[in-house]
Amino acid sequence: MKLRSLILAMAGLIYMSAPTASEPVSFDVTVFSNEPVTLVGDLAKPSGSGPFAAVVMLHGCGGMTPRWGDAWSERLVSWGYVALQVDSFRPRGRDKGVCSEPYAVGPQERAADAHAAKAYLATLPYIDKARIAVLGMSHGGWSTLWAVQNTHINEAVRVDPFKAAVTLYPYCLNTMTRLDAPLLILIGEGDDWTPSYRCEAMKAEGPTRHKVVLKIYPGASHTFDIAGRDLVYQGHVLKYDPVATKDAVARTKAFLARHLGDG
């Protein structure tokens, strides 16, 4: 049994070490009427001319290094989607991330980053701009929740929302206001950093026609989908769970297929 676990872990590490070929891209975002920031990202696409559906990816509080998002990018491309990993931190001088101060680059800023990335993707000739989703992990999942709600009740609802949203172990909000995309939340019952009970208690506010699907994995902890992970960081358990990961991958694939479809 130990040998089998070792082989599975090694296979996961090999998978992570060979990401889909990508190209660097850049685009501007303006948040809270401040000066524009030029964001950078890695864009990976399937072979062919498209048009492809696409997924904007938002990393966790540690940033894009180490490259935890590469496994998801590779999966997305293998499923026929363009994947754009957006770096929200280094362009803002946060090379070491924001795990110790999560509001240094907060979820509303990163929600704006997600929509700027969506607007950038919509300019590319091989993208179907009507089929763009967002996927966020941890701090990026928290930010994704902001990217698919309309928080100010007196403001107009977005005319061009994301088609769907997937969040992995986000810090769930008290309420989701005027949710403007179907939402899938995947989180571990044993997560001691972004607790699952917050997601169970999260309420919907304002009109919406979209559903929230919540899957809680028994015993799974934070970053359960990162192969080889097994440590305590800032007092929180981070441990790979292959069973939860397999299910999360299958659910994400089916969810995106359902909502991105063929146009």
N, C-alpha and C positions, 0 to 999 in steps of 0.2 A: 504493500500500500504506500509506503514511504517513497519507494522508487517511482511508482506511478505519479505521485504528487510532484516529485522532483522533475519528471519528464514534462508534465503539464506546465509547471512553472517556467521551465527552460523554453518550452515552445512559445509561451506567452512573451517571454523576454525577446526571443528571436523575432517574433511578429512585430514587437514594438520597435526593434532596432532597424527595420527595413521599411520606412514609411513610403507612401506613394510620392512619386516625384512631384514637386511643387515649384511654383515660381513666386518670387517676392512681388508684392503690389503695394501701392500706397494711395491714400485718399484723405480728404479733409473732413473734419467734423467741428462743429461749433456748438458748445454747450453753455447754457445759462448766459448767453450773450457775451461770452468771453472771446478772446482771440482764438481764431481757428487753430486746431491741432492737426498736424499731418500724421495720421495713423499708418501703421505698416501691417502687413499680413502675409500669410502664405496661402496661395491659391492652388488647388489640385483639381484636375478634371478628368473625366473618362475620355477614352479615345473617341474620335468622331467629331462631327460638326454641330451636334445638338439639333434643336434647342433642348437644354438640360434644365431640370429643376435644380435648385441650389440650397445649401444650408450654411448659414452664418454660424461660426463656432466661437464661443466665449470661454476663455480659459479660467482656471481657478485663481486663488489669491497669490499663488507663487509665480504667476506669469506663464509664459510659453516655454520656459526652461526650468526643469527638464521637460522634454516634449511629450507630456502625457496625452495631449490631444491627437497625436499622430495616429494612434490605433483607430480612433473614431473617424479621423479623416480618411484613412485607408478603407475602412468599412463603407463609408458613405460613397466613395468613388466606385467601389466594387458593386454597389447597389445602383449605380447610374447617376449619381448626383455630383455636382460641383461642390467642393468644400472650401470655405474660406475661413481660416483661423485668423482672428483679429487680435493683434497685440495692443492692449489698452494701457500697458504700464510703461514700457521702455520709452515710447515717445513722450511720456510725461515725466521722465526722469526717475521712474520707479523700477530700476533694473532688478532689484531684489524682491519685488512684489510688495504686497500690502497685508500679509497675514497678521502682522502685529497691529495694524491700524486700517481696518477694512474700509473706512470711509475716506481714506486718503485719495482714492479714486473710487467713488461710491457707485451704487447700482444705478442711479439716475444718469450719471455720466456715461456709464457703460451701456445703458439702454440706448442712449443717443448714438454711441459708437455702433451698436447693432443696426440701427436704422440707417446710419451713414454707409455702413457696409452693404446693406440691402440696396440702397440707392446706387452705389458703385456697381454692384453686380448687375443691376438692371440696365446699365449702359453697355454691357458686353454683348456682342452679337450672338453668342452661342448660349445665352441664358434666356429661359422663359421667365420673364419678370413677374408673371402672375403666379409662379410656383416657387416661392422662396420661404424657407423655414429658418428657425433659429434653434440652436442646441447649446446649452450652457452647463458647465460643471462647477459645483460648489459656489464660489463667489460669482462665477459666470452664470450659474443657475439662478442665484438670487437676482442678478441683473436681468436675466431673461424674464423673470416674473414682472419686472418693471417695464420691459419692452413690449409686453402684450396686454398691459392694462392702460386705461385712460383715467388717470388719477384725479384730474380736476373736472368735477362734474359739470361745471359751467362752460367748459371748453368743448369744441366740436370733436366728435369721434374721428379717429384717423381714417382718411379715405383710402389709404394704401397699407393695410396692416400685413404682418407676417401671415403666411398661409397656415402655419402650425408651429408649435413650440414644444421642445423636449428639455426637461431639466433633470440633471443628475445631482442628488443630494444638495438641494438649495436650502438657504435659510428662508423658510416660508414666511409670508407676510400675514398680518392679522386679517386683512381682507384683500380680495382681488376686485378692483373697481372697473366695471365695464370691460370685462375680458373680451379682447377682439380677435382671438385665435384659439383653436382647440389646443389643450395643454395636457402633456403627459409628464407626471412627476415620478421619478424612480429614486427610492431612498431606503437606507438600511434601518431596521428597527433598533439596532445597537449603535447608531450614529450619535456620538457624544459631542459633536461639534455643531452640526445642524440637525437638531432633533426632529424625528419624524412626527412627534405629537403636534408640532406647530403646523405641519401640513394637514394633519387630520382635523385640526381646529380652524383652519383657514376658511373664511366665509366669502361668499360672492356678494358684491354690492353693485347696484345699478343694472340696467338691462343688458343681457347678453344672450346670444343663441348658441354659445359654445359650451362644451363640457370640459371638466377637469377630471382626468383619469389618474388616480394615485395608486402606485404599487409600492408596498412596504415589504422588504425582504427580511424575514426572521433572522436575527443574529448578525446581519451584515453591518459593517461599520462604514465610516467615511472613506471615500475613494475605493470602494469595493471593486471597481472595474479596472484598477491599475495592476496589471500582472506583475507579480514579484513583490508587491508592496507589503511590508510587515514591520511597522515601527510605531513609536509614540512620538508625536510632534506637537510641541506647545501644549503638552498634557492631553492630547487627543489621540485615540487609537486610529491608525490608518492601516487597513489590512485588506488584501485581495481576497475576494470570494468568487471562485470560478462558477459556482452554481448560480449565484445572483447575476453575475456578469453574462452568462449564457442567456438567461431569461431576459435581462435588460436589452441585450443586443437584438434578440428576437422581437421583443415588444416594440423597440424603436424602429426596426425595419418595417414591421407591419403598420405601425402608426403613420410613418412617413408615406408609405405606399398608399394608405387609405386617403391621406389628406393632400398629398402632392400629386399622386396619380399621373395621368397623361394630359392634364390641362383642363 
